[in-house]
């Protein structure tokens, strides 16, 4: 006899997780940068550095 794995069912959890879990994860990641997209936060960061360098 060969070993068998259990059949995949619709109750098997997916790799992507639930929408609520993803929302909580995104909120936790984006809160420290003001709930803005990371690319926008990066652009603001570098603009702030340039302003500081010009002022000095």
Secondary structure as UniProt FT lines:
FT   TURN            10..11
FT   TURN            15..16
FT   HELIX           19..30
FT   HELIX           31..33
FT   HELIX           38..55
//
